[in-house]
């Protein structure tokens, strides 16, 4: 297994390990929420819009936060962020394979510290409250202030909060996106920073394609070898004669982060939850046919 493949494996295993317990946690959340909501005052199936019901929202939020941020969850968060050290060590090995004088700079250490801090904020109180609990609170507020239908509210919450084999619950969807992007973007940012310092111009776009893989990533993994001079066309979805479908709002292929450009593509890659990596490689590693084909195109 190459170092690049080891990096991809560490990322995927870390994401899978962290998110493995989330579906059961979501069910616990929903079941406890249903118990709390039975305290709502209703008239028939309609929820009464009164002070007692509105006060219940605050206590529900606090209980849900305690359920999510339990001891096991926080241990999983602490275990997950250790993968940043593993990726750092592998990235160092990767660049030492073709530059034995390579030594990580102070900038790279800062990049790691900022990435870890951002990930911790996203997976704990601030991120969970804003992205998971607040939408639930808003749904409760709306139904209480408008006298919503109680059975309909429970069904709406179930669809939002519990994974059903087709759609992910809100907590799992959120943590999967954060854990996938945090490690992938950190690895990509590390690789980009070093490649620029070393003046590298060639890259490999690699990673496993899934049933959910975007058209852009399928085409670029098929192409695999990329020279930096090709990036302007690639981010517009033009890959070796194939034109990927473009999202009109961004002018970029579907799924890509709106701010993606030639400079940050190696970090953002195919967009949110993209599991592919764009590894810089020395000129000597690129097959001669690939280099010759590039010369014919320019």
N, C-alpha and C positions, 0 to 999 in steps of 0.2 A: 504494500500500500504506500503510495507517495505521500509526502507531507501535505500537499494540497488536499488529497483525499481524506487524510486524518483530520484536517481542519473541518471539512464538511461533516465528517462523522461526529466529531465532538459537538458541533453546533446542533445537529439533528438529535443526538442522544440527549443533550441537555434540555432541548425544547420538549421532547417526548416525555422525559422523566418528570419535568416540572408539571406538565399539563395532564399527566396520567390521573392525578387525583381530583382534578377540577370537576368532572361531570358529577361525581358523588357529592362534592361540596355544593354544587348548584342545586341538587335535589334536596339537600338538607336545608339550604337557604329558602327554597320555595315552600317546603313543608312547614318550616317555622313561620314563614310569612303568612301562610294560610291560617295557622293557629292564631296569630295576632289579629288578622283581619276579621276573625269571627267575633272580635270584641266591638266591631263597628256597629253603630245603631242604624237600623234599617226600617223601612216601612214596606212590607212585602219584599220584593227583590231590589228595591231602590235604596241607595245609600242616602242617609239624611245629611244635609249640609248644616252641620252645627259645630260648636266649639269643641265638644268632647271628641268628635271624630277627627277634627283637624289636629288636636293635641296628640292624638295617637300616632300621627305620622312621624313626629320627632323621636318617640320612643322606639318605633319600628326601625328607623334608620340606625339608631345606636345599637340595637340588637343584631341587625344584619351585619354591621361593621365588625362586631365582636366575633360573629360566626366565621366570617371570611378570614379576618386577621388573627386566626387562632395560632397556637404554639406550633403545630405541625406545618401550617402554611408558611409561617415566618422562617421556620427551619428550611423549608424547601426553597424559599427566596435566597437565604444565605448560601445554600448549596449550589443553587443555580449560578450566582455571580462568581463562584470559584472558577467557572468555565472561562472567564476573561483571562485568568492567569494561564490556563492551558493553551488558549489561542495565542496569547503573547509568546509563550515558549515555542509553539509550533511555527509562528511567523518568523521568529528569529532563526529557527532551523531552516526554514524555507529559503530565506535570503542568504544564509551562510553556505547553502549548497552551491551557489554560483558566485559568491563573493565572501571568501573566508575572513576578510577584514571587517565585515559588517559588524557594527555595534549600535544598539538602539540608542536613540537620542533622548534628551530630556523631554522633548516635545511628545514623543510617543508615550512616555510615562503619564504625562498630563492628559493625553487623549484617553488613556485607559481609565484614569481616575474620574474624569468627567463622564465617561460612558457608564461606569459603575454607579455613580451618584444618580445619574438620570434614570437608570434602570430601577434602582431602589425606590426612587420617588414614584415611578410609574406603577410599580407592583405593590406598593404599600398605601398608606392612608390617602395621600393626595390624589394619586391616580385612580384608585378604587372608588373613592367618593365621587370624583368628577365624572368618571366614565361608566361606572356600574350602578352605584347607588342613587345618584342624582336623577337619572332617567326613571328609575322606579318611583322615587319620591314624586316626580312631576306627574307620573301617571296616577298616583294615589291622590295628589292634590286636585287634579283635573276631575277625577271621578267623584270626589267628595264635594267639591264646590259646585258641581253641576248636577248632583243627585244621580250619578251613574248607576247602571245595573250591576248588582253584586256578582252574579254568575259570569257576566261578560268580563268584569274586571279580573276575576280569577283566571279565566281562560287567556286573557291578554297577557297577564303576568306569567302564566305557564309557558306561553309561546316565547316570551321574552327571555325567561330565566333558565329554561330547561332544554338541553340538547335532545334532539329527537331522531338522530340518524340522518336527517336531511339538513337541518339548520343547527348551528351551534348556539347554546345559550349565551347570554350577554357576557358573563364572567369568563367563560372559556374562549369566546371569540376575542375578547380583549386581551387576556393573558397570552393566548397563542400568538397574537399579532405582536405584542410587546416582546415576548421572549424570542420570537423568530427574528424580528428586526434588530433588537439590541445586539445580539451576538453577530449576526450577519453584517450589520452596518459597522460595528466595531472592527471586525476582521477586515472588511473592505477598506475602511478608513486607514487602518494601519498599513495595509498593502499599498494603498494609493500614496500615502505620505513617503514611504520608503522608496517606491518606484520613481517618484518625482526627484527625490534626492540623488538617486542613482542614474537618472536620465534614461530610464527604460521606456521603450516606445511600443512594445508588443504585449498583448494580453491573451489569456485563454478564458473563455466563458464556459464554466463547467458546473455540474450539479445534476441531480436526478430530476427527470420530468415526471409529473404526476397527472392524474386525470384532470386536476384543476389548474395545470400549468397554462400560463397565458401564451397566446400565439407568438408574441414577441420573444419570449424565453425559449420556446420550442425552436424557432428559426435561428436564434443566436447560439444555442447549444449545438445545433446542427453545423453552423459555421465554425464555431469554436475559437479559431485564431483571429484576433482583431488587432489591426494597427491603429494607433491613435489618430491618424489622418482620416480614418473611416468613421469616426464618432459622430461628426456632424450629420452624416446621412443616416447612421444607425438610430440616433435618437428621434429621427423623423419616421422611423419604421422601415427604412430601405435597407434590406439585408440581402446582398448578393442577388439582386434582381427581383427579389420578392418584396412587395409592399404590404406591410402589416396594416390592419384596420386602425384608423386614427379616431381618437375621441375628440370631437369638435371643440369642447370646452377648453382643452389644454393644448391641442395641436400635437399631442404625443400619442403613442400607441396605448391602447386600453390597459388600465391598471397601473401605469407609471405615475410617480409622484409629480404633481404639477410643476414644481420648481426644477425638474431635472434638466440639466444642460451638459455640454461637453465636459465641463470642469468637474461636476459632481456625479456624473453617470456611474463611475466606478464604485461609488459608495451607495447610491440609490438603486442602481441596477434595474431590475424589472418592476420595481415598485414595492408597496407595502406587502409584507409577508413573503417576499421573494427569497427563496432558499438557494439561489445560485450565487457563485462567486466569480469575480473578474480578476484573476490572478495575473500580475505583471510577470513577464518572462524575459530573459535575455535574448538577444538576437540569435545567438547560437542554438537556442532550443527550438526555434521555429523551423518547420520543414521547408526545404528549399522550394518545393512546388508552391507552397503558400506565398512565399516571398516573391517568386517569379510571377504568380497570378496577380499580385498587387501591382507590380510594375507595369503589367499589361493594361491594368485598369486606369492608371493615372497618366 
